[in-house]
């Protein structure tokens, strides 16, 4: 199916070389492709790029885009630019077209798609249009499983319109995405800021109001203010690209793949500005950031999760980071009368703490952290790892394959307006 952006239709393997071949099928006629040129281009760029990324993880793969007849030149160019080959049926190759870069092709297609949406909706290409699309999506959200073409079309329509508003505000443009964490191979770039608009739109489709693409327009107001704002620490998942800026492991020397990273940067009104690698006095800056973190007065609220008592810190962008606040963690340890605490940061904006550090309680806590990491409700995931905290400091972690008790599968209920600030993983 030509709209299956995150799946591969057919996988084969060459017996003589062991190299994979991924087949992506498109059963439309050339006329049908011509009828929606922008979406056809964006779908093809995404499908081929995602398949190539998967192939790299599998040791290399050839990606073939299979059409029922010779497709329009613009589709051939998109497939070639993303690193694929076009064939008619499985065996007749179509000569590669001279290809522009992914960024240039995406910029043209997304601009055209935004204009097409504005014409269809009968209004200007403005914020009101974006908000109408968001509201209509929230009212009747299309399901990827039940209506895949509508789901992905609306995702890219939202991204296209938001991108044009960012263009008007910042003078930026769509470029090839350098960060492999998202599905889409294009991102909006302005100055030193990168906005993963399409991935944000997809999260909005899946998780609703807290992930509105319009929030990115606020982030654009922070561009050019890299030296403003107090220094803070910001947790990111372990596979987040370290070249974003100065960072450290949360637990030095730990080899667990799920171990989060601690980035250093400046807290700005609507975004987090990473401190560039090579900055001076990094140790002093980290200490200043931790002092600023300690000034945040956040409450640890008791819950019952998996049959054990757990204190939950939430409702703030830096709630997870309080695991690094030694005074705060020491205060919890004293309040609970414990020699050792277990803590988890399954997703951005939440910290879980318990004094249950021995079986069977710890197994339930580990399982609950895993469940919450896998089901974040739209928040950026951080880590399923459970940490051990003594005298306010993270001193170790628990490596276990404990099965999930049924009671632990019930996550703490989230309140409306749970997030008091934007999740800023897009910047």
C-alpha positions as CSV (number, residue, x, y, z in Angstrom):
1,X,0.0,0.0,0.0
2,X,1.5,3.3,-1.1
3,X,0.4,5.0,2.2
4,X,2.1,2.5,4.5
5,X,4.9,4.9,5.4
6,X,6.3,3.0,8.4
7,X,6.2,-0.5,7.0
8,X,7.9,-2.6,4.2
9,X,5.6,-4.6,1.9
10,X,8.0,-7.4,0.9
11,X,11.4,-8.5,2.2
12,X,13.6,-10.8,0.2
13,X,17.3,-11.8,0.5
14,X,19.9,-12.6,-2.1
15,X,21.2,-16.1,-1.5
16,X,24.6,-15.4,-2.9
17,X,25.3,-12.2,-0.9
18,X,22.9,-12.4,2.0
19,X,21.9,-8.8,1.2
20,X,18.3,-7.8,1.9
21,X,16.0,-6.3,-0.7
22,X,13.0,-4.3,0.5
23,X,10.1,-3.9,-1.9
24,X,7.7,-1.0,-1.5
25,X,4.6,-1.3,-3.7
26,X,2.4,1.4,-5.3
27,X,-0.6,0.0,-7.2
28,X,-1.9,3.4,-8.5
29,X,-2.0,4.4,-12.1
30,X,0.2,7.2,-13.3
31,X,-2.9,9.4,-13.5
32,X,-3.8,8.6,-9.9
33,X,-0.3,9.6,-8.8
34,X,-0.5,12.8,-10.9
35,X,-3.8,13.7,-9.1
36,X,-2.0,14.2,-5.7
37,X,1.6,15.1,-6.6
38,X,2.7,16.6,-3.3
39,X,1.5,13.8,-1.2
40,X,2.9,11.2,-3.6
41,X,6.3,12.8,-3.4
42,X,6.3,13.1,0.4
43,X,5.0,9.5,0.9
44,X,7.7,8.2,-1.4
45,X,10.5,10.2,0.3
46,X,9.4,8.9,3.7
47,X,8.8,5.3,2.7
48,X,12.2,4.9,0.9
49,X,14.1,6.8,3.6
50,X,12.6,4.7,6.4
51,X,13.3,1.5,4.5
52,X,16.9,2.5,4.0
53,X,17.3,3.4,7.7
54,X,16.0,-0.1,8.5
55,X,18.4,-1.6,6.0
56,X,21.4,0.1,7.6
57,X,20.5,-1.5,10.9
58,X,20.3,-4.9,9.1
59,X,23.7,-4.6,7.5
60,X,22.5,-3.0,4.3
61,X,19.6,-3.4,1.9
62,X,18.5,-2.4,-1.6
63,X,15.2,-0.5,-1.7
64,X,12.9,-1.0,-4.7
65,X,9.8,1.1,-5.3
66,X,7.5,-1.1,-7.4
67,X,4.9,0.6,-9.7
68,X,2.2,-0.9,-11.9
69,X,3.2,1.4,-14.8
70,X,5.9,4.0,-15.5
71,X,5.2,6.7,-12.9
72,X,5.6,10.5,-13.4
73,X,9.1,11.9,-13.3
74,X,8.5,13.7,-10.0
75,X,7.9,10.4,-8.3
76,X,11.0,8.8,-9.9
77,X,13.0,11.8,-8.7
78,X,11.8,11.5,-5.1
79,X,12.6,7.7,-5.0
80,X,16.0,8.3,-6.5
81,X,16.8,11.2,-4.1
82,X,15.9,9.0,-1.1
83,X,18.2,6.2,-2.3
84,X,15.7,3.8,-3.9
85,X,15.2,2.3,-7.4
86,X,11.9,2.4,-9.3
87,X,10.7,-0.6,-11.3
88,X,7.6,-1.5,-13.2
89,X,6.3,-4.7,-11.6
90,X,9.3,-6.4,-10.0
91,X,11.7,-6.8,-12.9
92,X,11.6,-3.8,-15.2
93,X,13.8,-1.0,-13.9
94,X,13.0,2.6,-14.7
95,X,16.0,4.8,-15.5
96,X,17.0,7.0,-12.5
97,X,16.0,10.7,-12.9
98,X,18.4,13.5,-12.1
99,X,17.6,14.1,-8.5
100,X,17.7,17.1,-6.3
101,X,18.4,16.7,-2.6
102,X,15.7,15.4,-0.3
103,X,15.4,18.8,1.3
104,X,14.8,20.7,-1.9
105,X,12.2,18.2,-3.0
106,X,10.4,18.2,0.3
107,X,10.5,22.0,0.5
108,X,8.7,22.3,-2.9
109,X,6.2,19.6,-2.1
110,X,5.3,20.9,1.3
111,X,4.9,24.4,0.1
112,X,2.6,23.2,-2.7
113,X,0.6,21.0,-0.2
114,X,0.1,23.9,2.1
115,X,-1.3,26.1,-0.7
116,X,-3.6,23.2,-1.8
117,X,-5.0,22.8,1.7
118,X,-5.6,26.6,2.0
119,X,-7.5,26.6,-1.3
120,X,-9.6,23.5,-0.3
121,X,-10.5,25.1,3.1
122,X,-11.3,28.5,1.5
123,X,-9.2,30.6,3.7
124,X,-5.8,32.2,4.0
125,X,-2.6,30.3,4.8
126,X,-2.5,31.5,8.4
127,X,-2.6,30.4,12.0
128,X,-6.4,30.2,11.9
129,X,-6.1,27.6,9.2
130,X,-3.7,25.5,11.2
131,X,-6.0,25.7,14.3
132,X,-9.0,24.7,12.3
133,X,-7.2,21.7,11.0
134,X,-6.1,20.8,14.5
135,X,-9.6,21.2,15.9
136,X,-11.2,19.1,13.1
137,X,-8.6,16.4,13.7
138,X,-9.3,16.4,17.5
139,X,-13.1,16.2,16.8
140,X,-12.9,13.2,14.4
141,X,-9.3,11.8,14.7
142,X,-8.5,9.4,11.8
143,X,-7.0,6.1,12.8
144,X,-3.8,4.8,11.2
145,X,-5.1,1.3,11.5
146,X,-8.6,1.9,10.1
147,X,-8.0,4.7,7.6
148,X,-4.3,4.9,6.8
149,X,-4.5,7.2,3.8
150,X,-6.5,9.8,5.6
151,X,-4.2,9.5,8.7
152,X,-1.0,10.1,6.9
153,X,-2.5,12.8,4.5
154,X,-3.8,14.8,7.5
155,X,-0.4,14.4,9.3
156,X,1.4,15.9,6.3
157,X,-1.2,18.6,5.8
158,X,-0.7,19.8,9.3
159,X,3.0,19.7,8.9
160,X,2.8,21.6,5.6
161,X,0.6,24.4,7.0
162,X,2.7,24.7,10.2
163,X,5.9,24.8,8.1
164,X,4.6,27.8,6.1
165,X,3.8,29.7,9.2
166,X,7.3,28.9,10.5
167,X,8.6,30.2,7.2
168,X,6.8,33.4,7.5
169,X,7.9,33.9,11.1
170,X,11.6,32.9,10.7
171,X,12.5,32.9,7.0
172,X,13.6,29.3,7.2
173,X,12.8,26.3,5.0
174,X,12.4,22.5,4.8
175,X,15.7,20.6,4.7
176,X,16.8,17.0,5.0
177,X,16.6,15.8,8.6
178,X,19.9,15.0,10.1
179,X,18.4,13.4,13.2
180,X,17.4,9.7,12.7
181,X,15.1,9.6,15.7
182,X,12.0,10.5,13.7
183,X,10.2,8.8,10.8
184,X,10.2,11.7,8.3
185,X,13.4,12.5,6.4
186,X,12.7,16.2,6.3
187,X,12.6,18.9,9.0
188,X,12.1,22.7,9.1
189,X,15.3,24.6,9.7
190,X,15.7,28.3,10.7
191,X,18.9,29.8,11.9
192,X,20.4,27.4,14.5
193,X,17.0,25.8,15.2
194,X,15.5,22.6,13.7
195,X,11.8,21.8,14.0
196,X,10.7,18.2,13.4
197,X,7.3,19.4,12.4
198,X,6.0,16.2,10.6
199,X,7.0,14.0,13.6
200,X,5.2,16.5,15.9
201,X,2.1,16.3,13.7
202,X,2.2,12.5,13.9
203,X,2.3,12.7,17.7
204,X,-0.6,15.1,17.6
205,X,-2.5,12.5,15.5
206,X,-1.8,9.8,18.1
207,X,-1.9,11.7,21.4
208,X,-4.1,14.8,20.9
209,X,-4.1,18.3,22.4
210,X,-0.8,18.4,24.2
211,X,1.0,17.8,20.9
212,X,-0.5,20.5,18.7
213,X,1.9,21.5,15.9
214,X,0.9,25.2,16.6
215,X,3.0,24.9,19.8
216,X,6.1,25.0,17.5
217,X,5.3,28.6,16.6
218,X,6.0,29.6,20.1
219,X,9.3,27.8,20.0
220,X,10.3,29.9,17.0
221,X,10.1,33.0,19.2
222,X,13.3,31.7,21.0
223,X,15.5,31.6,17.9
224,X,18.6,33.8,18.2
225,X,18.4,33.8,22.0
226,X,20.9,31.0,22.6
227,X,22.8,32.9,25.4
228,X,19.6,33.9,27.2
229,X,18.0,32.0,30.1
230,X,19.3,30.1,33.2
231,X,21.4,27.1,32.8
232,X,19.5,23.8,33.3
233,X,19.9,20.1,32.8
234,X,17.6,18.2,30.4
235,X,17.2,14.4,30.3
236,X,17.1,12.7,26.9
237,X,16.9,9.0,26.0
238,X,20.2,7.1,25.5
239,X,19.9,7.0,21.7
240,X,19.5,10.7,21.4
241,X,22.3,12.2,19.3
242,X,25.1,13.4,21.5
243,X,26.1,16.0,18.9
244,X,23.2,18.2,20.1
245,X,25.6,19.6,22.7
246,X,27.3,19.1,26.0
247,X,26.0,16.0,27.8
248,X,26.9,13.3,30.3
249,X,25.5,9.8,31.2
250,X,23.1,9.9,34.0
251,X,25.0,7.0,35.6
252,X,28.7,7.1,34.7
253,X,30.1,3.7,33.7
254,X,26.7,2.0,33.3
255,X,26.5,0.0,30.0
256,X,22.7,-0.4,30.0
257,X,21.3,0.6,26.6
258,X,18.4,2.4,28.2
259,X,20.5,4.7,30.2
260,X,19.4,8.4,29.7
261,X,21.7,11.3,28.9
262,X,21.9,14.5,30.8
263,X,22.2,17.5,28.4
264,X,23.3,21.0,29.5
265,X,21.6,24.1,28.1
266,X,19.6,27.3,28.7
267,X,16.0,27.3,29.7
268,X,14.1,29.7,27.4
269,X,10.5,30.7,27.5
270,X,9.4,28.1,24.9
271,X,12.4,25.9,24.2
272,X,15.6,24.4,25.5
273,X,18.9,25.7,23.9
274,X,21.6,23.1,24.1
275,X,25.0,24.3,25.2
276,X,27.3,23.7,22.2
277,X,30.1,21.1,22.5
278,X,33.4,22.7,23.3
279,X,31.9,25.3,25.6
280,X,34.2,26.5,28.4
281,X,34.0,25.6,32.1
282,X,31.6,22.7,31.5
283,X,31.9,21.4,35.1
284,X,31.1,24.8,36.5
285,X,28.1,25.1,34.2
286,X,26.7,21.7,35.3
287,X,27.0,22.8,38.9
288,X,25.2,26.0,38.2
289,X,22.4,24.1,36.3
290,X,22.0,21.7,39.2
291,X,21.7,24.7,41.6
292,X,19.0,26.2,39.4
293,X,17.2,22.8,39.3
294,X,17.2,22.7,43.1
295,X,15.4,26.0,43.2
296,X,12.3,24.4,41.6
297,X,9.9,23.5,44.3
298,X,8.0,20.5,43.0
299,X,5.7,18.2,45.0
300,X,6.0,14.4,45.3
301,X,2.5,13.0,45.4
302,X,1.8,9.5,46.8
303,X,0.1,7.0,44.5
304,X,-0.4,3.2,44.6
305,X,1.1,1.5,41.5
306,X,1.3,-2.2,41.2
307,X,0.2,-2.6,44.8
308,X,3.1,-0.6,46.2
309,X,3.4,3.0,47.4
310,X,5.1,5.3,44.8
311,X,5.7,9.0,45.0
312,X,5.1,10.8,41.7
313,X,6.7,14.1,40.7
314,X,5.0,15.6,37.7
315,X,3.3,18.7,36.2
316,X,6.6,20.4,35.2
317,X,8.9,20.2,32.2
318,X,11.9,19.5,34.6
319,X,10.0,17.0,36.9
320,X,12.1,14.1,35.6
321,X,15.3,16.0,36.2
322,X,14.6,16.2,40.0
323,X,16.3,12.8,40.2
324,X,19.5,14.8,39.9
325,X,18.5,17.2,42.7
326,X,20.4,15.7,45.7
327,X,18.7,17.8,48.3
328,X,15.3,16.9,47.0
329,X,16.0,13.2,46.8
330,X,17.6,13.2,50.2
331,X,14.5,14.9,51.6
332,X,12.4,12.0,50.2
333,X,14.7,9.5,51.7
334,X,14.5,11.1,55.1
335,X,10.7,11.4,54.9
336,X,10.3,7.7,54.1
337,X,12.9,6.6,56.7
338,X,14.7,4.6,54.0
339,X,18.4,3.8,53.6
340,X,17.9,3.4,49.8
341,X,15.4,4.5,47.2
342,X,14.4,3.2,43.8
343,X,13.6,5.9,41.2
344,X,12.5,5.9,37.5
345,X,12.1,8.4,34.7
346,X,10.0,6.5,32.2
347,X,9.0,9.6,30.2
348,X,9.7,13.3,30.1
349,X,7.9,15.2,32.8
350,X,7.6,12.5,35.4
351,X,9.7,11.0,38.2
352,X,8.7,7.9,40.2
353,X,10.2,7.2,43.6
354,X,9.7,4.3,46.1
355,X,11.3,2.9,49.2
356,X,10.4,-0.6,48.0
357,X,13.8,-1.8,46.9
358,X,13.5,-5.6,47.7
359,X,11.3,-8.3,46.3
360,X,8.4,-8.5,45.6
361,X,7.9,-4.7,45.7
362,X,10.8,-3.8,43.5
363,X,9.6,-6.2,40.7
364,X,6.3,-4.4,40.6
365,X,8.1,-1.0,40.5
366,X,10.4,-2.2,37.6
367,X,7.4,-3.5,35.7
368,X,5.5,-0.3,36.2
369,X,8.4,1.8,34.9
370,X,8.5,-0.4,31.8
371,X,4.8,-0.1,31.2
372,X,4.9,3.7,31.5
373,X,8.0,3.9,29.2
374,X,6.1,1.9,26.6
375,X,2.9,3.9,27.0
376,X,3.8,7.5,27.5
377,X,0.5,9.1,26.4
378,X,2.3,11.4,24.0
379,X,5.2,12.5,26.2
380,X,8.7,11.8,24.9
381,X,10.0,8.5,26.4
382,X,13.1,8.6,28.5
383,X,14.2,5.3,30.0
384,X,12.7,2.0,31.5
385,X,15.7,1.7,33.8
386,X,15.2,1.7,37.6
387,X,17.9,3.6,39.5
388,X,19.1,3.2,43.1
389,X,19.5,6.4,45.0
390,X,21.4,6.8,48.3
391,X,22.0,10.0,50.3
392,X,20.5,11.9,47.4
393,X,22.8,10.5,44.7
394,X,22.2,8.0,41.9
395,X,24.5,5.2,42.9
396,X,23.4,2.3,40.7
397,X,20.6,0.7,38.7
398,X,18.6,-2.5,38.5
399,X,19.0,-4.8,35.5
400,X,16.1,-7.3,35.5
401,X,13.7,-9.0,33.1
402,X,11.0,-9.2,35.6
403,X,7.6,-10.0,34.1
404,X,4.9,-7.4,34.5
405,X,2.4,-8.1,37.3
406,X,-1.1,-7.4,36.3
407,X,-1.5,-4.8,39.0
408,X,1.5,-2.9,37.7
409,X,-0.2,-2.5,34.3
410,X,-2.5,0.2,35.7
411,X,-0.6,3.5,35.3
412,X,-1.4,6.5,37.5
413,X,-4.3,8.4,36.0
414,X,-3.4,11.6,34.2
415,X,-5.2,14.8,34.9
416,X,-6.4,17.1,32.2
417,X,-3.8,19.8,31.5
418,X,-1.2,17.4,33.0
419,X,1.7,19.2,31.2
420,X,2.1,22.8,32.4
421,X,4.8,23.5,29.8
422,X,5.5,22.3,26.2
423,X,7.4,19.1,25.6
424,X,10.3,20.5,23.7
425,X,11.9,17.5,22.1
426,X,11.5,19.0,18.7
427,X,14.1,21.8,19.2
